Amino acid sequence: MPSIVGPIKINSVGGGVVNFGDAFYLSPKSSSKTNAGSGALNTGDFINTNTGYSATRTLDPDVSDQNVTANA
């Protein structure tokens, strides 16, 4: 059933979905980027990482990497 929603102000939403009125299909979207050095994101038991020298290039000349647009 259609509904009328008045003025709304949402300051921030962290990791959630805000839904007003009827919804047939909800598709939350997010995009993030992480820079980590060699062996930095290993998980598990008894990890042994020998890297010697590691350098992570954080310079990103692209304008955008992952576009989140529309409702597709």
Secondary structure, 3 states (H helix, E strand, C coil): CCCCCCCCCCCCCCCCCCCCCCCCCCCCCCCCCCCCCCCCCCCCCCCCCCCCCCCCCCCCCCCCCCCCCCCC
